[in-house]
Amino acid sequence: MQIVLIVVVVAVLLVGQSSPSEPVGSAALRLAAAVGMMGVAPLFAAVSSGIVARRLRDGRGSAGRLWIGYQRLRRAHVILWLAASVGVVYWLDWIRLVRFNWHLDGLPLVDDVLVLLPVLGPLVLSWLAFYEVDRVLLDAGQPERRTTRRQYVGLHVQHYLGLLLVPVLGILALEDIVRWAAPDFLDGPYGALAVVPVLLGLLAFFPELLRRLWRTRPLPAGPLRSRLEETARRAGVRVRAIHVWRTQGLVVNAAVAGFVPGLRYVFLTDGLIERLTDEQVEAVFAHELGHLRHHHPMLRVAALVVPLGVGLWAASYWPGGRDFWGDCTLAVLPGTVWAGLLGLAAMAVYVLTLFGAYSRRLESQADLFACQNMAAAEPVSAVVGALEALARVNGRRHARGWQHDSIARRVDFLQKTARCAEVELLYHRRVRLVGYLIVGLAAGVLICLSVFSPALG
């Protein structure tokens, strides 16, 4: 969902940068139609989640089958949300309505936020509806804790929108400042360099951003913290602090962020600490240390630099919009915007396929690192036990994410490496070789971009 949201938000902003600078007719009718279309996805979410929640409470049907059906409804909801967003933004000319009918184009960030309303508003309303199903599931797993609708929606806003909107709005604010201070700079050959300070700042201080957006607090002193700090010392990995991500028990997971040891944080959710044993939490923590020890955050950035650099180089040679599209309606957008939209689509495909496959390999390497650095008598069994505990809590042993293999496949892989050490050695060698190749490609792309690009060279 996060990838889809990022693609849609960036696409809307790209189109918005070059929409015709004139009002549209029938503004009141367009606004009414837009409000109606924005309500389609939330209405579908309310009806579908209400039916599923009622059947779960009444015990009608298998919980497993209801969950599978619910996931299908969620996917149908995403399609409805996408269709409605495209309809409002493109067919109803929402961007022109906001900026030129309402005369908001001169207000920094205000127009950008309202331009994104057809995308973000229906999502928030849908989360209000989906709470009904998740509350039933959460109450079954933690009857002593009742999560309110406000807490549920707030967590989703922090997780999905906070990490996206803060950097996006930061870049847009910087663009507004630069355009005010030096009006011709952004349209010149070095205009793209204006966002470099923001991007570098995000890379450096992303852990601090996470710490604040996720409402975290340091892990209290005690046996668990001492155990985890000893694991970090034994693994030879420095982290600034271990923080608890307060999710009201909604999330059972962990994360790591930071390139510099002084700005590295490991985040453990409250649900993880409450529902797993200390040994299982240690296994999850050791897995996150494995990402740091093998430089996975930097490798992931390098893997994204390669297609981005190629895309920037190709965009500098992109033909004019009308030359490419002829006289069709789509020709109102400049060629640079179409280059951005097509590049964005290609980037999404790359992330969901090649980048996702590479990320899954890194996850398995982190699992192996956890097995090597656990203090347990049988470390592989300890890590497998932690993975199985996560599968029970989340109910997804066989489900595969775009960045994570299924728990079942990860467990099978660890058990296979435990039986044959050669499998583990060969795996590390292959992952290391791919890492070297990615770093080399990223460096080469950056050099070629700076030397041969007609815009930057």
GUFI-587335 format. One record per residue: residue in three letters; x, y negated, z of N, C-alpha, C, O in turn. Coordinates in steps of 0.1 Angstrom, whole numbers, plus 5000, padded with zeros to 4 digits. Layout:
<nodes>
ALAXYZXYZXYZXYZ...
</nodes>
This chain:
<nodes>
MET500850125000500050005000500949875000500549784993GLN502049885007502849765008503449724994503449604991ILE503849824987504449804973503349734964503549644957VAL502149794965501049744957500749594961500549514952LEU500749564974500449434978501549334974501149224969ILE502749374975503849284971503749254956503849144952VAL503449354948503349344933502249244930502349154922VAL501049264936499949174933500149034937499948934930VAL500749014949501048874954501948804945501748694941VAL503048874942504048804933503548784919503748674913ALA502748874914502148854901501148734901501248654892VAL500348714911499448604912500248474913499948374906LEU501348474921502148344922502848314909503048204905LEU503248424901503948394888502948334879503248234872VAL501748384878500748334869500348194873500148104865GLY500348164886499948034892500947924888500547814887GLN502147964887503247864884503047804870503447694867SER502347874861502247824847500747814842500547814830SER499747814851498447804847498147664841498847574845PRO497247644832496947514826496647414837495847444846SER497147294835496947184846495747104843495846984840GLU494547174843493347094840492147174847492247294849PRO491147104851489947164858489247264849489447254837VAL488447344855487547434848486147394849485747324859GLY485347434840483847404840483147494849483647604852SER481847454852480947544861481647584873481647704877ALA482247494880483047524892482147594903482647684909ALA480947544905480147594916479747744913479747824921LEU479447764900479047904896480247994897480148114902ARG481447944893482648034895482948064909483348174913LEU482747964918483047984932482048094938482448174946ALA480748084934479848174939480148324934480048414941ALA480548334921480948464916482148514923482248634925ALA483148424926484348464932484048524946484648624950VAL483148454954482848494967482148634966482448724974GLY481248654956480648784955481648894951481549004957MET482548864943483548964939484548994950484949114952MET484848894958485748924970485049004980485749064989GLY483749014980483049094990482849234986482349314994VAL483149274973482849414969483749514977483149604982ALA485049494977485849584984485549594999485449715004PRO485349485007485049495021483649575023483549645032LEU482749545014481449615015481549765013481049845020PHE482349805003482649945001483350005013483050115017ALA484249935019484949985031484050005043484150095050ALA483149905044482149915056481250035054481050105064VAL480750055042479750165040480550305041480050395048SER481650315035482350445035482850475048482750595053SER483450385055484050405069482950435079483050515088GLY481750365077480650395086480150535085479850605095ILE480050585072479550725070480550825076480150915083VAL481850805073482850895078482950895093483051005100ALA482950775099482950765114481850835121481950905131ARG480650815115479450885121479551035120479151105129ARG480051085109480151235108481251285117481151395123LEU482351205119483351255129482751255143483051345150ARG482051155147481451145160480451265162480451325173ASP479651295152478651395153479151535152478451635154GLY480451545147481051675145480451745133480551875132ARG479951675123479451735111480551755101481051655096GLY480951875098481951905089483351915095483551875107SER484251975088485651995093486351855093486251775084ALA487051835104487751705106488851695095489051585090GLY489451805091490451805081489851765067490451685060ARG488751815064488051785051487551635051487651565041LEU487051595063486651455064487751365062487651255056TRP488951395068490151315066490551305052490951195047ILE490551425045490951425030489951335022490351255014GLY488651345025487651265018487851115021487651035013TYR488251095034488450955038489650895030489550775026GLN490650965028491850915021491450895006491950795000ARG490650975001490150944987489350814986489550744977LEU488550794996487750674997488750554998488450444992ARG489750565006490750455007491450424994491650304991ARG491750534986492350504973491350444964491750354956ALA490050484964489050414956488950264960488650184952HIS489050244973488950104978490050024972489849904969VAL491250074971492450004966492149964951492449854947ILE491550054944491250024930490149914929490349824921LEU489149924937488149814937488749684941488449574935TRP489649684951490249564956491149504944491149374942LEU491949584938492749534927491849484915492149374910ALA490849554912489949504901489349364904489249274896ALA488849354917488149234921489249114921488849004917SER490449144926491449044927491848994913491848874911VAL491949084903492349044889491148964883491348864877GLY489949004886488748944881488648794886488348704878VAL488848774899488748644904489848554899489648444895VAL491048604900492248524896492248494882492548374878TYR492048594873492248574859490948524852490848424846TRP489848604853488648584845487848464851487248384843LEU487948434864487248314869488148194871487748094876ASP489448204867490348094867490448034881490347914883TRP490548124891490648084905491747984908491547884916ILE492848004901494047914904493747774900494047674907ARG493147754888492847624883491747564892491747444894LEU490747644896489747594905490247534918489847424922VAL491247604924491847564936492647434934492547344942ARG493447444924494547334923493947204916494447094920PHE493047224907492747104899491247064900490946944899ASN490347154903488947114906488947064920488146964923TRP489647124930489647084944490746984947490846934958HIS491646954937492746864938493646894950494046804958LEU494047024951494947064961496347094956497147134964ASP496547064944497947094938499047014944500147044943GLY498646904950499746814956500046844971500846784977LEU499246944977499546974991500447094992500047204988PRO501647074997502547184998502047305006501547295017LEU502147425000501747555006500247575007499747685007VAL499447465009498047485011497447544998496647645000ASP497847494987497247554974497747694972496947774967ASP498947724976499447864975498747964983498448074979VAL498447924996497748015005496248034999495848144999LEU495647924994494247944989494248024976493348094973VAL495348014968495448084956495448234959494948324951LEU496048274970496148414974494948464982494848584985LEU493948374984492748414992492048534986491648624993PRO491848544973491148664967491848794969491248894968VAL493148784971493948904973493948944988493749054992LEU494248844997494448875011493148875019492948955028GLY492148795016490848785023490148915023489748965034PRO489948985012489249115012489949225020489349305025LEU491349215020492049315028491749305042491549405049VAL491849175048491549155062490149205065489949265076LEU489149165057487749215060487649365059486849425066SER488349425050488349575049488949635061488449745066TRP490049585067490549635079489649625090489549715099LEU488849525091487749515101486849635100486349685110ALA486549675087485649795085486249925088485650015094PHE487549945083488250075085488550105100488850215103TYR488450005108488650025122487750135128488050205137GLU486450145122485550235127486050375127485850455136VAL486650415116487150555115488350575123488450675131ASP489350475122490550495130490250495145491050555153ARG489250415149488950415164488550555169488950595179VAL487750625161487350765164488550855165488650925175LEU489450845156490650925156491550885168492150975174LEU491650755171492550715182491950755195492650795204ASP490650735196490050775209490150925212490250965223ALA490151005201490351145203491751185207491951275215GLY492751105202494151135206494551065219495351125226GLN493950955222494250885235492950835241492650715241PRO492250925248490950875253491050775264490150705267GLU492250765270492450675281492650535276492650435284ARG492950515264493250385258492250355247492150435237ARG491650235248490650195238491250075230491449965237THR491550085218492049975210490849895204489949955199THR490949765206489849685202490049655187491049675181ARG488949605181488949575166489949465164490649465154ARG490049365173490949255171492449305172493249255163GLN492749395181494149445181494449525169495549515164TYR493449605164493649685152493949595140494949615133VAL493149495138493349405126494549325128495349305118GLY494849275140496049195142497349275139498249225133LEU497349405143498549485139498749495124499849495119HIS497649525117497749535103498149405096498949405087VAL497649285101498149165096499649145098500349095090GLN500149175110501549165113502349255104503349215098HIS501949375103502749475096502749455081503749465074TYR501549425075501449415060501649265055502349245045LEU501049175062501049035057502148955063502748875056GLY502548975075503548895081504848905074505548805071LEU505349035072506649055066506649015051507748995046LEU505449005045505448955031505248805030505948745022LEU504348745038504048605036505148515042505348405036VAL505748555052506848465058507948435048508248325046PRO508548545042509548515032509048445019509648355013VAL507848485015507248425003506948275005507248194997LEU506248245016505948105019507248025022507347905019GLY508248095027509548025029510147985016510647875014ILE510148075006510648044993509847934986510447844980LEU508547934987507647834981507847704988507847594981ALA508047705001508347575008509647515003509747395001LEU510647595002511947554997511847494983512347394979GLU511047564974510747514961510147374961510547284953ASP509147354970508447224971509447114975509447004970ILE510347154985511347054989512347014978512646894976VAL512847114971513747094960513147014949513746924944ARG511847044946511146974935510946824939510946734931TRP510746804952510546664957511946584957511946474953ALA512946654962514246594963515046574949515646474947ALA514946684941515546684928514646744918514746864915PRO513746664912512646714904513146794892512446884887ASP514346764886514746834874515646954877515947024867PHE515946974889516947084892516247224889516947314883LEU515047244893514447374892514247414877514147534874ASP514047314869513847344855515147354847515147384835GLY516247334854517547344847518147484847517447574852PRO519247504842519847644841520247704854520347824855TYR520347624864520747684878519547674887519747684900GLY518347654882517147644891516947774900516547764911ALA517247884894517048014901517948024913517548104923LEU519047954914519947954925519347894937519847904948ALA518247814936517647744947517147844958517147814970VAL516747964954516248064964517348144970517048224979VAL518548134965519648214971519848194986519948294993PRO519848064991520048055005518948115013519148175024VAL517648115008516548185015516748335016516648395026LEU517148385004517348535003518548575012518348675019LEU519648505012520748545021520348525036520748615044GLY519648425039519148405053518248515057518348565068LEU517348565048516448675051517248805054516948875063LEU518248825045519048945047519748945061519849045068ALA520348825064521048825077520248825089520548895099PHE519048755089518248745101516948825100516048795108PHE516848915091515648995090515349075103514149075107PRO516349125110516049195123515449095133514449135140GLU515848975133515248875142513848845138512948825147LEU513548835125512248815120511348935124510248905129LEU511849055122511049175127510749165142509649195146ARG511749135149511549125164510449035168509749065178ARG510248925161509248825165507848865159506848855165LEU507948905146506648935140505949055146504749065147TRP506749155150506249275156505949265171505549365177ARG506149155177505949135191506549245199505949325206THR507849255198508649355205509149305219509149185221ARG509649395227510249365239511349465241511249575236PRO512449425249513549525251513049645259512149635267LEU513549765255513249885262513649875277514849845279PRO512749895287513149875301514249965305514450075300ALA515049915314516150005320515550125327514450115333GLY516150235325515650365331516350485324517250465316PRO515850605328516550725322516450735307517450775301LEU515350695301515250695286516250605279516950645270ARG516350475284517250385278518650425280519450415271SER519050475292520450525294520750645285521850655280ARG519750725283519950845274520250795260521050855253LEU519450705255519550655241520850575239521550585229GLU521250495249522550425248523650515248524650495241GLU523650625255524650725255524750795241525850825236THR523550815235523550875222524250785212524950835203ALA523950655213524550555204526150555206526850545196ARG526550565218528050565221528650695215529750685209ARG527950805217528450935212528550935197529450995191ALA527550865191527550865176528450755170528650755158GLY528950665179529850565174529150455166529750395157VAL527950425169527150325162526750215172526150245183ARG527050095169526749975177525449915173525149885162VAL524549895183523349815181523249715192523749725203ARG522549605188522449495197521549525209521749495220ALA520349585205519349625215518449725210518249745198ILE517749795219516649885216515349815220515249785232HIS514449795211513249725214511949815212511949915204VAL510949785220509749855220508749775211508549655214TRP508249835201507249765192505849795198505449905198ARG505249685203503949705209502749715199502449615193THR502249835197501149855187499849905194498949945186GLN499749895207498549955214498450105211497350155211GLY499550165209499550315206499050345192498850465189LEU498850245183498350275170499350345161499050415152VAL500650315163501750355155502650445163503050415174VAL503050565157503950655163505150665153505150755145ASN506150575155507250575145508350495151508350455162ALA509450485143510650405146511150345134510850385123ALA512050245136512650175125513950115129514150095141VAL514850075120516050015123516249905112515849915101ALA516949795117517149685108518449615112518849605124GLY519249565102520449495104521649545097521849665097PHE522449455092523649495085524849475094525849545094VAL524749365103525849325111525649385125524549375130PRO526649455132526449515145525849415155525049455163GLY526149285154525649195164524149165162523549105170LEU523649205150522249175147521449295143520449295136ARG521949415149521249535146520249575157520549555169TYR519049605154518049645164517449785159517349815148VAL517149865169516349985167515049965174514949925186PHE513949985166512649965171511950095173511850175164LEU511350115185510650235189509250195192509050105201THR508150245186506850205190506450255203506950365208ASP505450185209504950235222504350375221504350455230GLY503650395210503050525207504050635207503750745212LEU505150615201506250715200506750745214506850865218ILE506950645223507550665236506450745245506850825253GLU505250705243504150765251503850905248503450985257ARG503950945235503351075231504451175227504051285224LEU505751135228506751235226507651245239507651155247THR508251355240509151375252510451295250510751245239ASP511151275261512451205260513351265250514051195242GLU513451395249514351465240513951435225514751415217GLN512651435223512151405210512351265206512651235194VAL512151175215512451035212513951015209514250935200GLU514851085216516251075214516551125199517351065193ALA515851235195516051285181515651175171516351155161VAL514551115173514051005164515050895164515450835154PHE515550855176516550745177517850785170518450695163ALA518250905172519550955165519350945150520250915142HIS518150975145517850965131518050825126518650805115GLU517550725134517650585130519150545130519550465122LEU519950595140521350565140522050625128523050565123GLY521550735123522150795110522050695099522950695090HIS520950625098520750525087521850415088522450375078LEU522150375100523250275102524650335099525450275093ARG524850455105526150515103526550535089527750525085HIS525550575081525850595066525550475057525550485045HIS525350365064525150235056523950235047523950185036HIS522850305051521750315043521050175040520550155029PRO520950085050520349955046521049885035520349835026MET522349885035523149815024522949895011522849835001LEU522950025012522750104999521350074993521250074981ARG520350065002519050034996519049894989518349884979VAL519649804996519749674989520449674976520049624966ALA521549754975522349764963521449834952521549804941ALA520649934957519850004947518749914941518249944931LEU518349814949517349714944518049604935517449544926VAL519349574938520049474931520149514916520149424907VAL520349644913520649684900519449654890519749584880PRO518249694893517149654884516849504884516449454874LEU516949444895516749304896517749224887517349134880GLY518949264888520049194880519749214865519949124857VAL519449334861519149364847517949284843517949234832GLY516949274851515749204848516049054846515448994836LEU516848994854517148854853517948834840517748734833TRP518848924837519648904824518748914812518848844803ALA517749014813516849034801515948914800515648874789ALA515448854811514548744811515148624804514448544798SER516448614805517148494799517148504784517348394778TYR516848624778516848634764515348654759515148674747TRP514348644768512948674765512448564755512648444757PRO511748604744511148514735510048434740509548464751GLY509648334733508548244738507248324738507048424731GLY506348284747505048354749504248374736503748474733ARG504048254729503248264717503848344706503148404698ASP505248334705505848414695505648564697505648644688PHE505548604710505448744713504048794712503748904707TRP503048714717501648754718500848704706499648754705GLY501348624697500548574686499548474691499848384700ASP498348474686497248384690496248434699495148374701CYS496548544706495548594716495448504728496348424730THR494448534736494248454748495448454758495748354765LEU496148564758497248584768498348484764499248464773ALA498348424752499548344748499548214756500448134754VAL498548184764498548054772499648054782500047954787LEU500148174786501248184796502548184788502648244778PRO503548114794504848114787505548244787505148334795GLY506448264778507248384778507948424790508048544794THR508448324798509148354810508148414820508648504828VAL506948374820505948434830505648584826505648664834TRP505548604813505248744808506548824811506448944814ALA507648764810508848844813508848884828509248994832GLY508448784836508348814850507248924853507549014862LEU506148914847505049014850505449154845505249254852LEU506049164833506449294828507649344836507649464839GLY508549254840509649304849509149344862509649444868LEU508149274867507549314880506949454879507049534889ALA506249484868505649614867506749724866506649834871ALA507749694858508849784857509549814870509949924874MET509649704878510349714891509449804900509949884908ALA508149784900507249874908507450014904507450104913VAL507450044891507650184887509050244892509050354897TYR510050164891511350204895511350234910511950334915VAL510750144918510750154933509950284937510450354946LEU508850314930508050424934508650554929508250664933THR509550554919510150674914511550694918511850764927LEU512450624911513950644913514350604927514950674935PHE513950484931514250424944513650514955514250544966GLY512450554953511750644963512450774965512650824976ALA512850834953513550964954514850944961515251034969TYR515550834959516850814966516650794981517450844989SER515650714984515350694998514950825005515350845017ARG514350914999514051045005515251125008515351195018ARG516251114999517551175002518251115014518851185022LEU518150985015518750915027518150965040518750975050GLU516750985039516051025051516551165056516751185068SER516851255046517351385050518751375055519151455064GLN519551285050520951265055520851215069521651255078ALA519951125072519751075086519251195095519651195107ASP518451285090518051395098519251485102519451525113LEU520151505092521451585095522251515105522851575114PHE522351375104523151305114522551325128523351335138ALA521251325129520651345142520951485148521251495160CYS521051585139521351715144522851725149523151795158GLN523651645143525051645147525351565159526451585166ASN524451475163524751385174523751405186523751315195MET522951505186522151535198522951605209523851685206ALA522551575221523251635232522651765236523151835245ALA521551805230520851925233521652055230522552045221ALA521352165237522052285234521852335220522752395214GLU520652315215520352355201519852235194518652215193PRO520752145189520352015183519352035171518451945170VAL519552135162518652145151517252175156516252115150SER517152255166515752285171515152165177513952145177ALA516052085184515551955190514951865179513951805181VAL515751845168515251755158514051815151513051735148VAL514051945148512852005142511651985151510551955147GLY511852005164510751985174510251835173508951815174ALA511051745172510651605171509851575158508851515158LEU510351635147509551625135508151685135507251635131GLU508151805141506851875143505951795152504751795150ALA506451735162505651655171505051535164503851495166LEU505851465155505351355147504251405137503351335135ALA504451525132503451575123502151605130501051575125ARG502151655143500951675150500251545154499051535153VAL501051445158500451325162499851245150498751195151ASN500551245139500051175127499151255118498551205109GLY499151385121498251475113498651485098497851505089ARG499951475095500451475081501651565080502751505077ARG501551685082502751775080503151795066504351805063HIS502151805057502451825043502351705034502551715022ALA502051595039501851475031503251405029504051395038ARG503551365017504751305013504551155010503651125002GLY505351075016505350935012506350905001507150984998TRP506250784996507150744985508650734990509550744982GLN508850705003510150705009510550825017511750845020HIS509550895021509851015030509251145024508151145019ASP510051245025509551375022508551425032508551365043SER507751525030506851575040507651635051508751675050ILE507051635063507651695075508051845072509051885076ALA507151915065507352055062508652075054509452155057ARG508851985044510052005036511351965043512352025042ARG511151865052512351815060512751925070513951955072VAL511751985076512052095085512652215078513652275083ASP512152255066512752365059514152335055515052425055PHE514452205051515852175047516752185059517852235058LEU516352135071517252145083517552295086518652325090GLN516452375086516652515089517552585079518352675082LYS517452545066518352595056519852555058520752645057THR520052435062521452385064521952455077523252475078ALA521152485087521552545099522052695096522952745102ARG521452755086521852895082523052895073523852995073CYS523352785066524452775056525152645057524552545052ALA526352635063526952505064527352445050527452325049GLU527552535040527952485027526852395021527152305013VAL525652425024524552345018524552205024524352115016GLU524952195037525052055042526151985036526051865033LEU527352045035528551975029528251935015528551825011LEU527652015007527351984993526351874992526451784984TYR525351865002524351765002525051625005524751524998HIS525851625015526551505019527451455007527451335004ARG528051545000528951504989528151444978528551344972ARG526951494975526151444964525551314967525551214959VAL525051294980524551164984525551064984525350944980ARG526751094988527851004989528250954974528550844972LEU528251054965528651024951527550924945527950834938VAL526350954948525250864943525450724949525250624942GLY525750714961525950584968527050504961526950384959TYR528250574959529350504952528850454938529250344934LEU528050534931527650494918526750374918526850284910ILE525850374928524950264930525650134933525350024928VAL526650144942527350024946528149974934528249854932GLY528750064926529450024914528549954904528949854898LEU527450014902526449954892526049814897525949724889ALA525749804910525249674915526349564913526049454909ALA527649604916528749504914528849474900529049354896GLY528749574891528949544877527849454871528049374863VAL526549484876525449404871525649254876525349164868LEU526049234888526249094893527349024885527148904882ILE528449094882529449034874529049004860529248894855CYS528349094854527849074840526848954840526748884830LEU525948954850524948844851525648704852525148614845SER526648704860527348574861528148534849528348414846VAL528648634842529548604830528848584817529148494809PHE527848674815527248684801525848624801525348604789SER525248594812523848544811523948404805524748324809PRO523048374795523048234789522548134799522848014798ALA521848174810521348074819522348044830522347934835LEU523048154834524048134845525448134841526348084849GLY525748184829527148194825527748064821528848064817
</nodes>
